[in-house]
């Protein structure tokens, strides 16, 4: 359904005027890369506002805007944000029940699967801007079809541009050009965009049975790891690179290396399961009921649905808590999050569903039952708690770990990035034993900073904005090709910065001045090669060579299998999914396996 928003000054935020300085800098970096690139910024820092500013400017320039989102929930959130931010624009939907066509809207918000299936192109030969939220997810076999070449302007958003396969180097970088801007927790906390956390690590012992199972699993890991580390060109450090290389071999190698990789990953997953679901963690969780009830919203992060259910059962008698999983209906999710926002709920427990793609209400206590699997998951979880806080309110993490296992902060081998990152940005960290409940409670009760810095906005460009306002429009019109004050400003701060101040803020500029700035950037980008833009470097993993590739079933460029079995007029046939040619009909489905299809596909 097309949504033609009604202008409503009471509800439509002045998004562009409210840009943080880092957001304007990110847009400047994107312009320098020819309006292509990925903005890599931590959760909670405001990536969506950056994209909306780019979309608003694209509409002013007559471009069509396609927004790709990973889920129906996010499609709903994006449509709501765009409706408020772009009064008068026609916002369409593709996915779920939406079947809007590009020619009937100005901005089309589509799920990645729907965009891959329908491939919505800019209508009427217009230029277009493609915005991909959580763009790291586009590297799969089918979803890559959503990266349409008809959109010359491309903006990807992600917390970290990482995948376990070759999708970043083979697909995402060639399409988007590269990472044009990064914004991490260090800078976000320093600038007042995010809050610094206090972190309590609490260790629990494994039971005798759990320890025996853990030791046996460790033996399997050591055996597989010994084989893997002897493979030529195998990256051994950091651990994330080693794990990516192991996943690469497990996926593609049919020989001994692939078997060792699969054995390693199976044992690795089993070891995580043992420490994630140890009974000691749930006993500790019950002791934390008072701290959870006293928090200004708490999130319980687990790895599995079963673990989340155990957490609910342990806490339910003491606090108001609800469960959210991937199968929770949308209306129910909305109800749970609204109750948490209104503080009718003390806490929400969830297995990974809170990690990505959901607008979670502000909370100031995160309880991590098991350390995250990936750096991206870690950044997503941290961002849920580290949103900007009021003075005196502390952002707090309580991270449980099984003592004397790979989860233990004292165990430095095989650390996956979560502990290093959160230790580095925290204001205070402390390790507690499971029976140190009073000192733990005192640590969690400590208030946050009494002074919270205001995020930098456009004050750093106040002089340039003032100079733009003071330019004489008559001089620009009289001698458009002669050197003037605008040329001096461009030489001083760069044409991309001047354009950003003119296009992404509501500065009161005379129309000739604004048009002159736009013309300067158009001249700069004429003939610009986006692949040669000043993109940032990527820390890519050097993957080992696959000695014995797994046989791969043939597929078409669309990702479909080349043949499919269909029933036509009460008989079974094999049909080519490329040209549609079919085999002779047979009475029983199993008989089609012996039939031949004479197709004309090249």
Secondary structure by P-SEA (a helix, b strand, c coil): ccccccccccccccccccccaaaaaaaaaaaaaccbbbbbbcccccaaaaaaaaaaaaaaabbbbbbbbccaaaaaaaaaaaaaacccbbbbbcccccccccccccbbbbcaaaaaaccccccccccbbbbbccccccccccccccccccccbbbbbcccccccccccccccccccccccccccaaaaaaaccbbbbbbbbbbbbbcaaaaaaaaaaaaaaaaaaaaaaacccccccaaaaaaaaaaaaaaccccaaaaaaaaaaaaaaaaaaaaaccaaaaaaaaaaaaaaaaccbbbbbbccaaaaaaaaaacccccccccccccccaaaaaaaaaaaaaccccccccccccccccccccccbbbbccccccaaaaaaaaaaccccccccccbbbbbbbccccccccccccccccaaaaaaaaccbbbbbcccaaaaaaaaaacccccccccccccccaaaaaaaaaaccaaaaaaccccccaaaaaaaaccaaaaaaaaccccccccaaaaaaaaaaaaaaaccccccccbbbbbbcccccccccccccccccccccccbbbbbcccbbbbbccccccccccccccccccccccccccc
